[in-house]
Amino acid sequence: MEVERGQYTYEKTEERMINGRMSRITVRANTPSQTALKRYAETMTRVVKEIESRG
């Protein structure tokens, strides 16, 4: 999933009581895509194998 700059993959708005006043809070986050997670796992596996081969 490609995300354009300024857009978020997760956005949630809720109201909370902060210092006695009701405030609207917006939580925004970009979660990694499945492709990014796969690349990360492959990279970490390669790094671990390289470190183990040194020892």
Steps between C-alpha positions, in 0.01 A plus 500: 500500500654828390431802721542851366683757709265653756263204500479238772400136494335526843308797639279510808328798660365491853405741774677493835484700818834681543554742791125521556424591138362277228756482219491332161803278443602366158737204489673448165749230406658336202515126535747308287371311196529122468778551245696717743460240776624226266807707401573567868477130588729404211754765599500396866540133405799588280658711778456224761655239268794731430560560871472128581750411227759732657489329837 
